[in-house]
Amino acid sequence: MIPLTEQYFGIKVLYEVCLRAKTAMEFGDRHIEADEPVLYFDNVAMSMLSEGNKAIFARGGWLN
């Protein structure tokens, strides 16, 4: 069981990333072939945040 206050954080950094076209396409007035590089990045940081929650119901109490 995960406590209510427990959170998960994650980060991954990628260096020298190249995005390539999967299929041939037109981009404005430029024709891009399949597997041609489209974008270059020096580094890319990806992050993730997730939190574990569980509903708790109050039952009973004074004069109940």
PDBQT receptor file of N, H, CA, C and O in Angstrom, charges set to zero:
ATOM      1  N   MET A   1       0.847  -1.181   0.000  1.00  0.00    +0.000 N 
ATOM      2  CA  MET A   1       0.000   0.000   0.000  1.00  0.00    +0.000 C 
ATOM      3  C   MET A   1       0.895   1.248   0.000  1.00  0.00    +0.000 C 
ATOM      4  O   MET A   1       1.907   1.298   0.698  1.00  0.00    +0.000 OA
ATOM      5  N   ILE A   2       0.508   2.242  -0.786  1.00  0.00    +0.000 N 
ATOM      6  H   ILE A   2      -0.315   2.202  -1.353  1.00  0.00    +0.000 HD
ATOM      7  CA  ILE A   2       1.273   3.475  -0.907  1.00  0.00    +0.000 C 
ATOM      8  C   ILE A   2       0.674   4.527   0.018  1.00  0.00    +0.000 C 
ATOM      9  O   ILE A   2      -0.528   4.781  -0.057  1.00  0.00    +0.000 OA
ATOM     10  N   PRO A   3       1.469   5.145   0.886  1.00  0.00    +0.000 N 
ATOM     11  CA  PRO A   3       0.944   6.214   1.740  1.00  0.00    +0.000 C 
ATOM     12  C   PRO A   3       0.454   7.393   0.898  1.00  0.00    +0.000 C 
ATOM     13  O   PRO A   3       0.914   7.596  -0.226  1.00  0.00    +0.000 OA
ATOM     14  N   LEU A   4      -0.479   8.164   1.448  1.00  0.00    +0.000 N 
ATOM     15  H   LEU A   4      -0.853   7.999   2.361  1.00  0.00    +0.000 HD
ATOM     16  CA  LEU A   4      -1.059   9.290   0.726  1.00  0.00    +0.000 C 
ATOM     17  C   LEU A   4      -0.039  10.348   0.340  1.00  0.00    +0.000 C 
ATOM     18  O   LEU A   4      -0.204  11.018  -0.679  1.00  0.00    +0.000 OA
ATOM     19  N   THR A   5       0.990  10.508   1.121  1.00  0.00    +0.000 N 
ATOM     20  H   THR A   5       1.124   9.963   1.949  1.00  0.00    +0.000 HD
ATOM     21  CA  THR A   5       1.942  11.590   0.878  1.00  0.00    +0.000 C 
ATOM     22  C   THR A   5       3.080  11.181  -0.057  1.00  0.00    +0.000 C 
ATOM     23  O   THR A   5       3.920  12.015  -0.397  1.00  0.00    +0.000 OA
ATOM     24  N   GLU A   6       3.124   9.921  -0.476  1.00  0.00    +0.000 N 
ATOM     25  H   GLU A   6       2.442   9.245  -0.199  1.00  0.00    +0.000 HD
ATOM     26  CA  GLU A   6       4.236   9.470  -1.309  1.00  0.00    +0.000 C 
ATOM     27  C   GLU A   6       4.030   9.908  -2.752  1.00  0.00    +0.000 C 
ATOM     28  O   GLU A   6       2.966   9.684  -3.329  1.00  0.00    +0.000 OA
ATOM     29  N   GLN A   7       5.045  10.528  -3.328  1.00  0.00    +0.000 N 
ATOM     30  H   GLN A   7       5.910  10.710  -2.859  1.00  0.00    +0.000 HD
ATOM     31  CA  GLN A   7       5.005  10.985  -4.707  1.00  0.00    +0.000 C 
ATOM     32  C   GLN A   7       6.220  10.438  -5.439  1.00  0.00    +0.000 C 
ATOM     33  O   GLN A   7       7.246  10.134  -4.832  1.00  0.00    +0.000 OA
ATOM     34  N   TYR A   8       6.087  10.320  -6.743  1.00  0.00    +0.000 N 
ATOM     35  H   TYR A   8       5.254  10.567  -7.237  1.00  0.00    +0.000 HD
ATOM     36  CA  TYR A   8       7.179   9.813  -7.564  1.00  0.00    +0.000 C 
ATOM     37  C   TYR A   8       7.593  10.892  -8.564  1.00  0.00    +0.000 C 
ATOM     38  O   TYR A   8       6.752  11.465  -9.258  1.00  0.00    +0.000 OA
ATOM     39  N   PHE A   9       8.888  11.160  -8.628  1.00  0.00    +0.000 N 
ATOM     40  H   PHE A   9       9.571  10.695  -8.065  1.00  0.00    +0.000 HD
ATOM     41  CA  PHE A   9       9.434  12.133  -9.556  1.00  0.00    +0.000 C 
ATOM     42  C   PHE A   9      10.470  11.425 -10.423  1.00  0.00    +0.000 C 
ATOM     43  O   PHE A   9      11.202  10.559  -9.942  1.00  0.00    +0.000 OA
ATOM     44  N   GLY A  10      10.530  11.784 -11.670  1.00  0.00    +0.000 N 
ATOM     45  H   GLY A  10       9.936  12.487 -12.061  1.00  0.00    +0.000 HD
ATOM     46  CA  GLY A  10      11.542  11.199 -12.538  1.00  0.00    +0.000 C 
ATOM     47  C   GLY A  10      11.947  12.188 -13.599  1.00  0.00    +0.000 C 
ATOM     48  O   GLY A  10      11.125  12.977 -14.064  1.00  0.00    +0.000 OA
ATOM     49  N   ILE A  11      13.205  12.154 -13.987  1.00  0.00    +0.000 N 
ATOM     50  H   ILE A  11      13.873  11.513 -13.609  1.00  0.00    +0.000 HD
ATOM     51  CA  ILE A  11      13.688  13.020 -15.056  1.00  0.00    +0.000 C 
ATOM     52  C   ILE A  11      14.732  12.245 -15.850  1.00  0.00    +0.000 C 
ATOM     53  O   ILE A  11      15.542  11.507 -15.290  1.00  0.00    +0.000 OA
ATOM     54  N   LYS A  12      14.696  12.428 -17.150  1.00  0.00    +0.000 N 
ATOM     55  H   LYS A  12      14.038  13.029 -17.605  1.00  0.00    +0.000 HD
ATOM     56  CA  LYS A  12      15.657  11.797 -18.033  1.00  0.00    +0.000 C 
ATOM     57  C   LYS A  12      16.145  12.862 -19.005  1.00  0.00    +0.000 C 
ATOM     58  O   LYS A  12      15.342  13.627 -19.539  1.00  0.00    +0.000 OA
ATOM     59  N   VAL A  13      17.442  12.919 -19.238  1.00  0.00    +0.000 N 
ATOM     60  H   VAL A  13      18.095  12.297 -18.805  1.00  0.00    +0.000 HD
ATOM     61  CA  VAL A  13      18.029  13.891 -20.156  1.00  0.00    +0.000 C 
ATOM     62  C   VAL A  13      18.671  13.124 -21.306  1.00  0.00    +0.000 C 
ATOM     63  O   VAL A  13      19.458  12.204 -21.088  1.00  0.00    +0.000 OA
ATOM     64  N   LEU A  14      18.330  13.509 -22.524  1.00  0.00    +0.000 N 
ATOM     65  H   LEU A  14      17.690  14.257 -22.701  1.00  0.00    +0.000 HD
ATOM     66  CA  LEU A  14      18.916  12.923 -23.721  1.00  0.00    +0.000 C 
ATOM     67  C   LEU A  14      19.772  13.980 -24.404  1.00  0.00    +0.000 C 
ATOM     68  O   LEU A  14      19.386  15.147 -24.467  1.00  0.00    +0.000 OA
ATOM     69  N   TYR A  15      20.929  13.580 -24.913  1.00  0.00    +0.000 N 
ATOM     70  H   TYR A  15      21.243  12.632 -24.861  1.00  0.00    +0.000 HD
ATOM     71  CA  TYR A  15      21.842  14.504 -25.574  1.00  0.00    +0.000 C 
ATOM     72  C   TYR A  15      21.953  14.157 -27.048  1.00  0.00    +0.000 C 
ATOM     73  O   TYR A  15      21.881  12.989 -27.429  1.00  0.00    +0.000 OA
ATOM     74  N   GLU A  16      22.130  15.190 -27.883  1.00  0.00    +0.000 N 
ATOM     75  H   GLU A  16      22.189  16.139 -27.575  1.00  0.00    +0.000 HD
ATOM     76  CA  GLU A  16      22.297  15.055 -29.320  1.00  0.00    +0.000 C 
ATOM     77  C   GLU A  16      21.161  14.233 -29.933  1.00  0.00    +0.000 C 
ATOM     78  O   GLU A  16      21.384  13.135 -30.444  1.00  0.00    +0.000 OA
ATOM     79  N   VAL A  17      19.963  14.766 -29.878  1.00  0.00    +0.000 N 
ATOM     80  H   VAL A  17      19.781  15.658 -29.463  1.00  0.00    +0.000 HD
ATOM     81  CA  VAL A  17      18.755  14.096 -30.365  1.00  0.00    +0.000 C 
ATOM     82  C   VAL A  17      18.475  14.554 -31.796  1.00  0.00    +0.000 C 
ATOM     83  O   VAL A  17      18.561  15.743 -32.104  1.00  0.00    +0.000 OA
ATOM     84  N   CYS A  18      18.146  13.614 -32.654  1.00  0.00    +0.000 N 
ATOM     85  H   CYS A  18      18.077  12.648 -32.404  1.00  0.00    +0.000 HD
ATOM     86  CA  CYS A  18      17.796  13.909 -34.044  1.00  0.00    +0.000 C 
ATOM     87  C   CYS A  18      16.447  13.271 -34.331  1.00  0.00    +0.000 C 
ATOM     88  O   CYS A  18      16.291  12.058 -34.196  1.00  0.00    +0.000 OA
ATOM     89  N   LEU A  19      15.465  14.083 -34.728  1.00  0.00    +0.000 N 
ATOM     90  H   LEU A  19      15.592  15.069 -34.838  1.00  0.00    +0.000 HD
ATOM     91  CA  LEU A  19      14.146  13.560 -35.114  1.00  0.00    +0.000 C 
ATOM     92  C   LEU A  19      14.108  13.417 -36.625  1.00  0.00    +0.000 C 
ATOM     93  O   LEU A  19      14.455  14.344 -37.357  1.00  0.00    +0.000 OA
ATOM     94  N   ARG A  20      13.683  12.246 -37.086  1.00  0.00    +0.000 N 
ATOM     95  H   ARG A  20      13.401  11.493 -36.491  1.00  0.00    +0.000 HD
ATOM     96  CA  ARG A  20      13.631  11.961 -38.522  1.00  0.00    +0.000 C 
ATOM     97  C   ARG A  20      12.189  11.732 -38.958  1.00  0.00    +0.000 C 
ATOM     98  O   ARG A  20      11.350  11.296 -38.170  1.00  0.00    +0.000 OA
ATOM     99  N   ALA A  21      11.915  12.032 -40.219  1.00  0.00    +0.000 N 
ATOM    100  H   ALA A  21      12.596  12.387 -40.859  1.00  0.00    +0.000 HD
ATOM    101  CA  ALA A  21      10.584  11.820 -40.785  1.00  0.00    +0.000 C 
ATOM    102  C   ALA A  21      10.350  10.325 -40.984  1.00  0.00    +0.000 C 
ATOM    103  O   ALA A  21      11.236   9.611 -41.453  1.00  0.00    +0.000 OA
ATOM    104  N   LYS A  22       9.164   9.857 -40.630  1.00  0.00    +0.000 N 
ATOM    105  H   LYS A  22       8.444  10.437 -40.249  1.00  0.00    +0.000 HD
ATOM    106  CA  LYS A  22       8.838   8.443 -40.822  1.00  0.00    +0.000 C 
ATOM    107  C   LYS A  22       8.361   8.172 -42.241  1.00  0.00    +0.000 C 
ATOM    108  O   LYS A  22       8.572   7.082 -42.772  1.00  0.00    +0.000 OA
ATOM    109  N   THR A  23       7.722   9.155 -42.855  1.00  0.00    +0.000 N 
ATOM    110  H   THR A  23       7.551  10.041 -42.424  1.00  0.00    +0.000 HD
ATOM    111  CA  THR A  23       7.234   9.032 -44.224  1.00  0.00    +0.000 C 
ATOM    112  C   THR A  23       7.592  10.299 -44.989  1.00  0.00    +0.000 C 
ATOM    113  O   THR A  23       7.954  11.315 -44.394  1.00  0.00    +0.000 OA
ATOM    114  N   ALA A  24       7.490  10.230 -46.292  1.00  0.00    +0.000 N 
ATOM    115  H   ALA A  24       7.197   9.405 -46.775  1.00  0.00    +0.000 HD
ATOM    116  CA  ALA A  24       7.721  11.413 -47.117  1.00  0.00    +0.000 C 
ATOM    117  C   ALA A  24       6.595  12.412 -46.872  1.00  0.00    +0.000 C 
ATOM    118  O   ALA A  24       5.439  12.019 -46.713  1.00  0.00    +0.000 OA
ATOM    119  N   MET A  25       6.932  13.724 -46.840  1.00  0.00    +0.000 N 
ATOM    120  H   MET A  25       7.871  14.043 -46.969  1.00  0.00    +0.000 HD
ATOM    121  CA  MET A  25       5.914  14.738 -46.550  1.00  0.00    +0.000 C 
ATOM    122  C   MET A  25       6.325  16.078 -47.135  1.00  0.00    +0.000 C 
ATOM    123  O   MET A  25       7.482  16.299 -47.490  1.00  0.00    +0.000 OA
ATOM    124  N   GLU A  26       5.345  16.962 -47.224  1.00  0.00    +0.000 N 
ATOM    125  H   GLU A  26       4.404  16.782 -46.936  1.00  0.00    +0.000 HD
ATOM    126  CA  GLU A  26       5.580  18.338 -47.638  1.00  0.00    +0.000 C 
ATOM    127  C   GLU A  26       5.502  19.221 -46.402  1.00  0.00    +0.000 C 
ATOM    128  O   GLU A  26       4.547  19.131 -45.630  1.00  0.00    +0.000 OA
ATOM    129  N   PHE A  27       6.488  20.063 -46.216  1.00  0.00    +0.000 N 
ATOM    130  H   PHE A  27       7.264  20.137 -46.843  1.00  0.00    +0.000 HD
ATOM    131  CA  PHE A  27       6.513  20.989 -45.086  1.00  0.00    +0.000 C 
ATOM    132  C   PHE A  27       6.712  22.385 -45.657  1.00  0.00    +0.000 C 
ATOM    133  O   PHE A  27       7.837  22.795 -45.942  1.00  0.00    +0.000 OA
ATOM    134  N   GLY A  28       5.607  23.113 -45.822  1.00  0.00    +0.000 N 
ATOM    135  H   GLY A  28       4.693  22.780 -45.591  1.00  0.00    +0.000 HD
ATOM    136  CA  GLY A  28       5.672  24.403 -46.505  1.00  0.00    +0.000 C 
ATOM    137  C   GLY A  28       6.012  24.159 -47.967  1.00  0.00    +0.000 C 
ATOM    138  O   GLY A  28       5.311  23.402 -48.639  1.00  0.00    +0.000 OA
ATOM    139  N   ASP A  29       7.062  24.778 -48.473  1.00  0.00    +0.000 N 
ATOM    140  H   ASP A  29       7.632  25.393 -47.928  1.00  0.00    +0.000 HD
ATOM    141  CA  ASP A  29       7.487  24.558 -49.854  1.00  0.00    +0.000 C 
ATOM    142  C   ASP A  29       8.624  23.544 -49.946  1.00  0.00    +0.000 C 
ATOM    143  O   ASP A  29       9.215  23.377 -51.013  1.00  0.00    +0.000 OA
ATOM    144  N   ARG A  30       8.935  22.872 -48.850  1.00  0.00    +0.000 N 
ATOM    145  H   ARG A  30       8.455  23.008 -47.983  1.00  0.00    +0.000 HD
ATOM    146  CA  ARG A  30      10.024  21.900 -48.814  1.00  0.00    +0.000 C 
ATOM    147  C   ARG A  30       9.495  20.475 -48.828  1.00  0.00    +0.000 C 
ATOM    148  O   ARG A  30       8.546  20.158 -48.112  1.00  0.00    +0.000 OA
ATOM    149  N   HIS A  31      10.098  19.617 -49.633  1.00  0.00    +0.000 N 
ATOM    150  H   HIS A  31      10.870  19.875 -50.215  1.00  0.00    +0.000 HD
ATOM    151  CA  HIS A  31       9.746  18.194 -49.670  1.00  0.00    +0.000 C 
ATOM    152  C   HIS A  31      10.729  17.425 -48.792  1.00  0.00    +0.000 C 
ATOM    153  O   HIS A  31      11.942  17.556 -48.958  1.00  0.00    +0.000 OA
ATOM    154  N   ILE A  32      10.218  16.630 -47.866  1.00  0.00    +0.000 N 
ATOM    155  H   ILE A  32       9.233  16.524 -47.731  1.00  0.00    +0.000 HD
ATOM    156  CA  ILE A  32      11.051  15.858 -46.942  1.00  0.00    +0.000 C 
ATOM    157  C   ILE A  32      10.864  14.380 -47.249  1.00  0.00    +0.000 C 
ATOM    158  O   ILE A  32       9.737  13.884 -47.274  1.00  0.00    +0.000 OA
ATOM    159  N   GLU A  33      11.957  13.683 -47.482  1.00  0.00    +0.000 N 
ATOM    160  H   GLU A  33      12.872  14.086 -47.462  1.00  0.00    +0.000 HD
ATOM    161  CA  GLU A  33      11.921  12.253 -47.763  1.00  0.00    +0.000 C 
ATOM    162  C   GLU A  33      11.841  11.458 -46.460  1.00  0.00    +0.000 C 
ATOM    163  O   GLU A  33      12.137  11.982 -45.386  1.00  0.00    +0.000 OA
ATOM    164  N   ALA A  34      11.441  10.200 -46.562  1.00  0.00    +0.000 N 
ATOM    165  H   ALA A  34      11.200   9.775 -47.434  1.00  0.00    +0.000 HD
ATOM    166  CA  ALA A  34      11.396   9.312 -45.399  1.00  0.00    +0.000 C 
ATOM    167  C   ALA A  34      12.809   9.117 -44.855  1.00  0.00    +0.000 C 
ATOM    168  O   ALA A  34      13.760   8.978 -45.624  1.00  0.00    +0.000 OA
ATOM    169  N   ASP A  35      12.942   9.107 -43.552  1.00  0.00    +0.000 N 
ATOM    170  H   ASP A  35      12.169   9.220 -42.928  1.00  0.00    +0.000 HD
ATOM    171  CA  ASP A  35      14.198   8.924 -42.813  1.00  0.00    +0.000 C 
ATOM    172  C   ASP A  35      15.159  10.112 -42.951  1.00  0.00    +0.000 C 
ATOM    173  O   ASP A  35      16.336   9.990 -42.609  1.00  0.00    +0.000 OA
ATOM    174  N   GLU A  36      14.683  11.240 -43.439  1.00  0.00    +0.000 N 
ATOM    175  H   GLU A  36      13.728  11.340 -43.717  1.00  0.00    +0.000 HD
ATOM    176  CA  GLU A  36      15.508  12.454 -43.515  1.00  0.00    +0.000 C 
ATOM    177  C   GLU A  36      15.450  13.186 -42.173  1.00  0.00    +0.000 C 
ATOM    178  O   GLU A  36      14.369  13.307 -41.596  1.00  0.00    +0.000 OA
ATOM    179  N   PRO A  37      16.579  13.677 -41.660  1.00  0.00    +0.000 N 
ATOM    180  CA  PRO A  37      16.555  14.439 -40.403  1.00  0.00    +0.000 C 
ATOM    181  C   PRO A  37      15.712  15.705 -40.545  1.00  0.00    +0.000 C 
ATOM    182  O   PRO A  37      15.819  16.426 -41.537  1.00  0.00    +0.000 OA
ATOM    183  N   VAL A  38      14.867  15.967 -39.534  1.00  0.00    +0.000 N 
ATOM    184  H   VAL A  38      14.780  15.381 -38.728  1.00  0.00    +0.000 HD
ATOM    185  CA  VAL A  38      13.986  17.133 -39.564  1.00  0.00    +0.000 C 
ATOM    186  C   VAL A  38      14.387  18.137 -38.489  1.00  0.00    +0.000 C 
ATOM    187  O   VAL A  38      14.480  19.333 -38.768  1.00  0.00    +0.000 OA
ATOM    188  N   LEU A  39      14.625  17.669 -37.263  1.00  0.00    +0.000 N 
ATOM    189  H   LEU A  39      14.550  16.698 -37.037  1.00  0.00    +0.000 HD
ATOM    190  CA  LEU A  39      14.994  18.541 -36.151  1.00  0.00    +0.000 C 
ATOM    191  C   LEU A  39      16.190  17.968 -35.403  1.00  0.00    +0.000 C 
ATOM    192  O   LEU A  39      16.326  16.753 -35.258  1.00  0.00    +0.000 OA
ATOM    193  N   TYR A  40      17.051  18.863 -34.932  1.00  0.00    +0.000 N 
ATOM    194  H   TYR A  40      16.940  19.849 -35.050  1.00  0.00    +0.000 HD
ATOM    195  CA  TYR A  40      18.184  18.488 -34.092  1.00  0.00    +0.000 C 
ATOM    196  C   TYR A  40      18.074  19.223 -32.757  1.00  0.00    +0.000 C 
ATOM    197  O   TYR A  40      17.711  20.398 -32.718  1.00  0.00    +0.000 OA
ATOM    198  N   PHE A  41      18.384  18.531 -31.675  1.00  0.00    +0.000 N 
ATOM    199  H   PHE A  41      18.679  17.576 -31.707  1.00  0.00    +0.000 HD
ATOM    200  CA  PHE A  41      18.401  19.128 -30.346  1.00  0.00    +0.000 C 
ATOM    201  C   PHE A  41      19.732  18.813 -29.680  1.00  0.00    +0.000 C 
ATOM    202  O   PHE A  41      20.226  17.691 -29.791  1.00  0.00    +0.000 OA
ATOM    203  N   ASP A  42      20.320  19.787 -28.990  1.00  0.00    +0.000 N 
ATOM    204  H   ASP A  42      19.919  20.699 -28.900  1.00  0.00    +0.000 HD
ATOM    205  CA  ASP A  42      21.533  19.531 -28.202  1.00  0.00    +0.000 C 
ATOM    206  C   ASP A  42      21.222  18.637 -27.018  1.00  0.00    +0.000 C 
ATOM    207  O   ASP A  42      21.941  17.677 -26.741  1.00  0.00    +0.000 OA
ATOM    208  N   ASN A  43      20.119  18.971 -26.308  1.00  0.00    +0.000 N 
ATOM    209  H   ASN A  43      19.535  19.751 -26.534  1.00  0.00    +0.000 HD
ATOM    210  CA  ASN A  43      19.664  18.098 -25.224  1.00  0.00    +0.000 C 
ATOM    211  C   ASN A  43      18.159  18.251 -25.048  1.00  0.00    +0.000 C 
ATOM    212  O   ASN A  43      17.583  19.304 -25.322  1.00  0.00    +0.000 OA
ATOM    213  N   VAL A  44      17.550  17.188 -24.592  1.00  0.00    +0.000 N 
ATOM    214  H   VAL A  44      18.018  16.332 -24.369  1.00  0.00    +0.000 HD
ATOM    215  CA  VAL A  44      16.112  17.144 -24.345  1.00  0.00    +0.000 C 
ATOM    216  C   VAL A  44      15.912  16.596 -22.939  1.00  0.00    +0.000 C 
ATOM    217  O   VAL A  44      16.467  15.554 -22.590  1.00  0.00    +0.000 OA
ATOM    218  N   ALA A  45      15.114  17.302 -22.125  1.00  0.00    +0.000 N 
ATOM    219  H   ALA A  45      14.664  18.149 -22.408  1.00  0.00    +0.000 HD
ATOM    220  CA  ALA A  45      14.819  16.837 -20.763  1.00  0.00    +0.000 C 
ATOM    221  C   ALA A  45      13.359  16.416 -20.703  1.00  0.00    +0.000 C 
ATOM    222  O   ALA A  45      12.465  17.189 -21.048  1.00  0.00    +0.000 OA
ATOM    223  N   MET A  46      13.124  15.189 -20.264  1.00  0.00    +0.000 N 
ATOM    224  H   MET A  46      13.850  14.561 -19.984  1.00  0.00    +0.000 HD
ATOM    225  CA  MET A  46      11.774  14.667 -20.089  1.00  0.00    +0.000 C 
ATOM    226  C   MET A  46      11.559  14.451 -18.602  1.00  0.00    +0.000 C 
ATOM    227  O   MET A  46      12.448  13.960 -17.905  1.00  0.00    +0.000 OA
ATOM    228  N   SER A  47      10.386  14.814 -18.119  1.00  0.00    +0.000 N 
ATOM    229  H   SER A  47       9.664  15.213 -18.685  1.00  0.00    +0.000 HD
ATOM    230  CA  SER A  47      10.122  14.617 -16.693  1.00  0.00    +0.000 C 
ATOM    231  C   SER A  47       8.771  13.963 -16.499  1.00  0.00    +0.000 C 
ATOM    232  O   SER A  47       7.892  14.046 -17.357  1.00  0.00    +0.000 OA
ATOM    233  N   MET A  48       8.621  13.310 -15.355  1.00  0.00    +0.000 N 
ATOM    234  H   MET A  48       9.335  13.242 -14.659  1.00  0.00    +0.000 HD
ATOM    235  CA  MET A  48       7.401  12.607 -15.015  1.00  0.00    +0.000 C 
ATOM    236  C   MET A  48       7.077  12.882 -13.546  1.00  0.00    +0.000 C 
ATOM    237  O   MET A  48       7.966  12.908 -12.695  1.00  0.00    +0.000 OA
ATOM    238  N   LEU A  49       5.831  13.080 -13.278  1.00  0.00    +0.000 N 
ATOM    239  H   LEU A  49       5.110  13.059 -13.970  1.00  0.00    +0.000 HD
ATOM    240  CA  LEU A  49       5.361  13.262 -11.912  1.00  0.00    +0.000 C 
ATOM    241  C   LEU A  49       4.121  12.407 -11.745  1.00  0.00    +0.000 C 
ATOM    242  O   LEU A  49       3.162  12.557 -12.501  1.00  0.00    +0.000 OA
ATOM    243  N   SER A  50       4.124  11.526 -10.784  1.00  0.00    +0.000 N 
ATOM    244  H   SER A  50       4.903  11.404 -10.170  1.00  0.00    +0.000 HD
ATOM    245  CA  SER A  50       2.939  10.725 -10.485  1.00  0.00    +0.000 C 
ATOM    246  C   SER A  50       2.751  10.676  -8.976  1.00  0.00    +0.000 C 
ATOM    247  O   SER A  50       3.705  10.812  -8.210  1.00  0.00    +0.000 OA
ATOM    248  N   GLU A  51       1.537  10.485  -8.577  1.00  0.00    +0.000 N 
ATOM    249  H   GLU A  51       0.762  10.375  -9.200  1.00  0.00    +0.000 HD
ATOM    250  CA  GLU A  51       1.203  10.518  -7.159  1.00  0.00    +0.000 C 
ATOM    251  C   GLU A  51       0.248   9.376  -6.850  1.00  0.00    +0.000 C 
ATOM    252  O   GLU A  51      -0.701   9.137  -7.598  1.00  0.00    +0.000 OA
ATOM    253  N   GLY A  52       0.489   8.683  -5.774  1.00  0.00    +0.000 N 
ATOM    254  H   GLY A  52       1.260   8.877  -5.167  1.00  0.00    +0.000 HD
ATOM    255  CA  GLY A  52      -0.401   7.611  -5.349  1.00  0.00    +0.000 C 
ATOM    256  C   GLY A  52      -1.458   8.133  -4.390  1.00  0.00    +0.000 C 
ATOM    257  O   GLY A  52      -1.118   8.747  -3.378  1.00  0.00    +0.000 OA
ATOM    258  N   ASN A  53      -2.726   7.905  -4.685  1.00  0.00    +0.000 N 
ATOM    259  H   ASN A  53      -3.001   7.406  -5.507  1.00  0.00    +0.000 HD
ATOM    260  CA  ASN A  53      -3.831   8.371  -3.840  1.00  0.00    +0.000 C 
ATOM    261  C   ASN A  53      -4.745   7.214  -3.466  1.00  0.00    +0.000 C 
ATOM    262  O   ASN A  53      -4.859   6.230  -4.197  1.00  0.00    +0.000 OA
ATOM    263  N   LYS A  54      -5.383   7.348  -2.331  1.00  0.00    +0.000 N 
ATOM    264  H   LYS A  54      -5.290   8.148  -1.737  1.00  0.00    +0.000 HD
ATOM    265  CA  LYS A  54      -6.372   6.372  -1.914  1.00  0.00    +0.000 C 
ATOM    266  C   LYS A  54      -7.481   7.130  -1.198  1.00  0.00    +0.000 C 
ATOM    267  O   LYS A  54      -7.220   7.955  -0.322  1.00  0.00    +0.000 OA
ATOM    268  N   ALA A  55      -8.724   6.843  -1.582  1.00  0.00    +0.000 N 
ATOM    269  H   ALA A  55      -8.936   6.173  -2.293  1.00  0.00    +0.000 HD
ATOM    270  CA  ALA A  55      -9.871   7.510  -0.956  1.00  0.00    +0.000 C 
ATOM    271  C   ALA A  55     -10.076   6.972   0.458  1.00  0.00    +0.000 C 
ATOM    272  O   ALA A  55     -10.005   5.764   0.685  1.00  0.00    +0.000 OA
ATOM    273  N   ILE A  56     -10.329   7.872   1.402  1.00  0.00    +0.000 N 
ATOM    274  H   ILE A  56     -10.387   8.853   1.217  1.00  0.00    +0.000 HD
ATOM    275  CA  ILE A  56     -10.598   7.505   2.791  1.00  0.00    +0.000 C 
ATOM    276  C   ILE A  56     -11.925   8.137   3.188  1.00  0.00    +0.000 C 
ATOM    277  O   ILE A  56     -12.144   9.332   2.988  1.00  0.00    +0.000 OA
ATOM    278  N   PHE A  57     -12.796   7.327   3.748  1.00  0.00    +0.000 N 
ATOM    279  H   PHE A  57     -12.619   6.357   3.911  1.00  0.00    +0.000 HD
ATOM    280  CA  PHE A  57     -14.116   7.803   4.151  1.00  0.00    +0.000 C 
ATOM    281  C   PHE A  57     -14.204   7.847   5.672  1.00  0.00    +0.000 C 
ATOM    282  O   PHE A  57     -13.787   6.906   6.347  1.00  0.00    +0.000 OA
ATOM    283  N   ALA A  58     -14.747   8.937   6.216  1.00  0.00    +0.000 N 
ATOM    284  H   ALA A  58     -15.087   9.701   5.668  1.00  0.00    +0.000 HD
ATOM    285  CA  ALA A  58     -14.928   9.069   7.656  1.00  0.00    +0.000 C 
ATOM    286  C   ALA A  58     -16.307   8.509   8.028  1.00  0.00    +0.000 C 
ATOM    287  O   ALA A  58     -17.322   8.877   7.437  1.00  0.00    +0.000 OA
ATOM    288  N   ARG A  59     -16.319   7.621   9.010  1.00  0.00    +0.000 N 
ATOM    289  H   ARG A  59     -15.494   7.322   9.490  1.00  0.00    +0.000 HD
ATOM    290  CA  ARG A  59     -17.574   7.045   9.481  1.00  0.00    +0.000 C 
ATOM    291  C   ARG A  59     -17.624   7.192  10.994  1.00  0.00    +0.000 C 
ATOM    292  O   ARG A  59     -16.614   7.024  11.677  1.00  0.00    +0.000 OA
ATOM    293  N   GLY A  60     -18.798   7.505  11.509  1.00  0.00    +0.000 N 
ATOM    294  H   GLY A  60     -19.618   7.642  10.955  1.00  0.00    +0.000 HD
ATOM    295  CA  GLY A  60     -18.945   7.637  12.949  1.00  0.00    +0.000 C 
ATOM    296  C   GLY A  60     -18.642   9.049  13.399  1.00  0.00    +0.000 C 
ATOM    297  O   GLY A  60     -18.751   9.985  12.606  1.00  0.00    +0.000 OA
ATOM    298  N   GLY A  61     -18.274   9.218  14.621  1.00  0.00    +0.000 N 
ATOM    299  H   GLY A  61     -18.186   8.457  15.265  1.00  0.00    +0.000 HD
ATOM    300  CA  GLY A  61     -17.984  10.526  15.157  1.00  0.00    +0.000 C 
ATOM    301  C   GLY A  61     -18.895  10.831  16.353  1.00  0.00    +0.000 C 
ATOM    302  O   GLY A  61     -19.697   9.991  16.762  1.00  0.00    +0.000 OA
ATOM    303  N   TRP A  62     -18.765  11.996  16.886  1.00  0.00    +0.000 N 
ATOM    304  H   TRP A  62     -18.114  12.678  16.553  1.00  0.00    +0.000 HD
ATOM    305  CA  TRP A  62     -19.537  12.384  18.051  1.00  0.00    +0.000 C 
ATOM    306  C   TRP A  62     -21.003  12.504  17.716  1.00  0.00    +0.000 C 
ATOM    307  O   TRP A  62     -21.352  13.183  16.750  1.00  0.00    +0.000 OA
ATOM    308  N   LEU A  63     -21.885  11.864  18.485  1.00  0.00    +0.000 N 
ATOM    309  H   LEU A  63     -21.601  11.313  19.270  1.00  0.00    +0.000 HD
ATOM    310  CA  LEU A  63     -23.349  11.815  18.296  1.00  0.00    +0.000 C 
ATOM    311  C   LEU A  63     -23.764  11.285  16.931  1.00  0.00    +0.000 C 
ATOM    312  O   LEU A  63     -24.777  11.717  16.382  1.00  0.00    +0.000 OA
ATOM    313  N   ASN A  64     -23.011  10.375  16.391  1.00  0.00    +0.000 N 
ATOM    314  H   ASN A  64     -22.188  10.024  16.837  1.00  0.00    +0.000 HD
ATOM    315  CA  ASN A  64     -23.382   9.810  15.111  1.00  0.00    +0.000 C 
ATOM    316  C   ASN A  64     -23.535   8.316  15.268  1.00  0.00    +0.000 C 
ATOM    317  O   ASN A  64     -23.849   7.623  14.301  1.00  0.00    +0.000 OA
TER     318      ASN A  64
